[in-house]
Amino acid sequence: MRLRCAVLDDYQRVATEIADWSAVADDVEVVSFDRHLADEDALAAALADFDIVVTLRERVSFPGSVFARLPRLKLLVASGMRNSVIDYSAAEAHGVTVCGTASSSTPPVELTWALLLGLARGIVEESGALRSGGPWQSTVGADLHGRRLGLLGLGKIGSRVAQVGLAFGMEVHAWSQNLTRERAGEVGVELAPSKEDLLANSDFLSVHLALSDRTRGLLGPAELALLKPTAYLVNTSRAAIVDQDALLAALHEGRIAGVGLDVFDIEPLPADHPMRTAPRLLATPHLGYVSRANYATYYGQAVENIRAYLAGSPVRFLSAG
């Protein structure tokens, strides 16, 4: 009897088209879910009859209580090679193999700049006005050349964002708790003397930190108050790094020129969530890793992992966080 494989959060319904699943077609029936399973009960009910699950990034949590309710599950494939919402010990205890895929940093870098440029030049407002017959030119764009780009984090993604900023002629500064002057120099940017200095002196601030106990709530009310009223903030990393209530207050009170967000405290964002109507906000529905090439990698390597598992060969084991 063929095994059953569930593909979660396939919002665009492309998982079975963007990769070739024929290598496992004789052994596996693939079912795609284009709607998010929002709670544990819904997840357990929907996946009760599946042997394999392919999950997208960290969109769905798999704690021990979920594994306990999925006795048929034997293989969990997550896109990317790091995942902080899977209980690995519980998976092992329930006999579930957990593996991952490669993931490119290029799409989130490009989306970061799409948001930053969209904010700086009022792209959404001006395009909307043009298409609706509104006023011809109603905003005055913010220049990038000669302005300071502050980066919270200078890892793989932050470093590439820095390179684009330098190409625009921006003055790029970076800070994180473990960042050294030598590492910053390798990328061609300045090490900010402190987080407070970075916040107070940046014209554009972009967040590129991993979520951990020490970065959760890193930008709270006091930190956001340090930003210039003419500054722009972009977060394509994790919503919990920025205090969401404090951010909403800053937007509504006009204490920041604009914010670009691709990550939220609840995803998908509820229809009545206050972020949907916040002023000065350019928001996208967590598109950071959503690109054709990345999806081809995710689902193509998911097929490879499933094939390897069926053959008793090694799979790509991923790590937490």
N, C-alpha and C positions, 0 to 999 in steps of 0.2 A: 504494500500500500504506500502511495506517495506521501511524503511528509508535507506539512502545511507551513508556509512561511508568510508572516505578516510584515508588511513594510509600513512603518508609522509616519505620520505627518507628511504624506506625499501630496501636499497642497496643490501642486501644479499638475498632478497625475502624470508624471514623466518618468518615474523610477523604472518602469518596465520597458520604456522606449529608449531611454538615454544610455542604457547598457544592454549587452547581449546576455540574456539569461538562458539561452538555449543549452548551455553546457550542463545545466542542472534540471532542465525541463522534464526529463523522464522520471526524475526522482522527487521533484518538489513542485507543489502547487503554490503559486505566489498570489497573495491577496493584498491589494494596496488600500490603505486608509487615508482618505483625503481630508478628514476632519480630526482635530485634536481630541484625544481622550483625556478629559480634563481632571478626572479624579481616579483614585485607586479602584473603586468599585467598577467604574466604566472600563478601566483598563483590564482588570481581571476578567470581567464578563466577556469582553471582546476577544481576548487572547486565550481563552480557556482551551480552545481546540487547536492551538498552534504549537508546533515543535521548534520553530525558528522565528526569531524576531529581528528585524533590521530597524534600528532606531536612529533618528537624525540628531547628531550632535548631543546636546544636553537638554533637549526639549521635553523628554519624559524621564521621570525618576524611576529607578528600580531599586527600592529598598528591600530588606529582607522579607517584609510582609507581602510584597508582590510576588517574590519568588515562591513563597509558601503557598500562594493561591494559583500557581501555574505549574502543576505537576507534570504536564506534558513537555514543558519548555526544556530544550537541551542545548540550544545555541543562541547566543545574543550577540549580534554584530552592531557595533556603534561606529558611526562615521567619525574620523579623527582618531588620534592615538592617545588622547587624554580625555578622561570623563570623570567628573566629580559627583555624579548623581547615581552611580551604580554601586551597590554594596557587593564588593568582590568576594568577601568572606561568605556572605549568604549565598551568592551564586555558586561558589565551590561546594558549600554544604548541601546544596540542592542538586548537585550534579550538572550545573549549567556552565558550559564553556563560554567565556566572554572574549571577544576579539574586536579589533579595530581596523581602520583603513588609513591611508595617507590623506593629507589635507593641505591645500595650498594656502599660503598667507596672502597671495596676490588679491583675491576678491575683497577681503576686508580692508586692505590698504586702499584699493580703488574706491570703495564705498565711503571710506573716511573722507577722501578728497571730494567726492561727489557732494557729500553733506556740507563740508566746509565751504566749497565754492558756491553751492546753492544758497547758503546763508549769506555769504559775503556779497553776492551780487543780486540778492532778492529774486532768484530765478522763478520760484513758484508764484510769488505775488505778481511779477511782471508778466509771466506767461498767462496766468489766469486773467489778468486785466486785458491783455491783448485779445485773447480768445473770446472774452465776454463783451467786448466793446467798451471796456472801462478806460480810465485815463491813460494817455500815452506818456510813459515814464512817470512813475510816482515815487521811486526810491533812488537813493544815492549810494552806490556800491562802496564797500570797504576795500581798500587796496591790500594786496598781499606783499608786494615788493617792499622791502625795508621794514616790515612789521615783524613783531616777535611771535614766533610759534613756540608754545610751551608744550612739552610732551611729558605726561605722567607715565613713565615706563619707556624703556629703550631696548626692548627685546626684538624678536624677529619682525613683528609687525611695526612696532614703534620706530625701528631703525629705517625701515623702508619708507614710512611716512616722513621721517626726517629728510631723507634724500630728495623727496619731491619738494618739500618745503625749501630746501637749499636751492633746488633748480628754479624755484619761483623768485629767488633772491631774498628769502626771508632770513631773519636772524633766529636760529633755532637753539633753544635751551631745553634741557631735560632734567628730570629728577625722579628717582625712586629710592627706596630705603637702602638698597645695596649697590646702587650705581656709583661707579668710580670715575674720576676725571680721565683716567687712561681709557676706559671703555667709551666714554663720551667722545673723546678725541679721535678714537678709531672711526667713529661714524661721522666726524667732522662737525660736532655740535658742542655747545658749552654746557658744563655741569652747573645747574643752578645751585647756589649755596644752601638753599633750604626749600622745602615744599612751599612755605609761605612766600618766599621771594618769587618762585615760579608763578604762583597764582596771582600775585599782586602786579607783576610786570608783563604778563602775557597778553597779547592782543587776541590770540587764538589759542585755546587750550584743548588738547586732545588726549583722551584716556586710553592707555594701552597696557593695563596691568591685569594680571591674573587675579581672580577672586580668591581670597583667603581670609583667615581670621583677622589678619592685620590690615587688609585693604578694604574689608567690608565697612561701609560708612566713612571711608577716608575723606570724602568731601561732604562735610556736614554744614550746618548753618554758618558756623564761624569761618570755615574755609571759603564757602561761596561768597561770603560778605567781602572777602579780600579781592575778588575779581573786579576789574574796572567795569563801569556801567556800559562802556563801549566794547567790551570783550565778548567773544563767542566761545561756547563750549560744545565739544563734540564727544559723544560717548558711543563707541561701537564695540566696547569690551563687555562689561557686565553691569547691569542696572544697579545692583546692590553696592557698587563702589561709591555711588553718589546717593546721598539722602534724597529720596524722591519727594517727600513733603517740602523739604527746604528748597529743592529745585523748582517745584511748582510755585512756591511763594516768590522766589526770585523772578520768575517769568511774569507772574501776575502783577507784581509791584514794579516792574520795569527796571530791576536792578542789574539786568544783563541784556546785552543787545540781541542775543539770539542763542538758541540751543539746537543742536542736531543730535537726534537719538535714533539708534537702531535696536536698542535693548530696553526691556521693561520689567517691572517687578512681577507682572503677571503676563504670561503669553499663552495663547493669543490675547491681545488686549481686549477686555470686555467693552461692549458698546458704550457703556456709561462711564468708562474710566476717565478721570479728569485730564489725563494727558491728551486725550483726543481733541479737547477744545482749548488747550492752553495757548495763550498768545506767544508770539515770537518763537514758535517751535516748528522745526522741520523734522518730521519723523517718518521712518520707514519700518516695515514689519519684520524686523530681524532678518535682513537680507545680506548680512555681512559675508556669509559663506555661500550664498545662493548664486552660483554661476554655472553655465553649461559645462565648463571644463571640470569644475570641482565636483559637480554631481556625477559626471562620467567616472571620475575617480572613486567617489563614494560607492556608487552602486556597482561599478565594474569590479572593484576589489571586494565588495560584499559577496558577489557571485563567486569570486576566487576563494574566499574564506569558506563559503558553504561547500564548494566542491572539494576543498582540502579536508574539511571536517568529515564529509561523507566518505572520503577515501582513507581516512585515518592518518592524514598528513598534518604537519604543523600549520597553525594559523597565526595571524598577526595579533599578538597579545598586547592590549593597551594598558595604560597606567591611570591611576587616579589623579584628579585635580589637574 
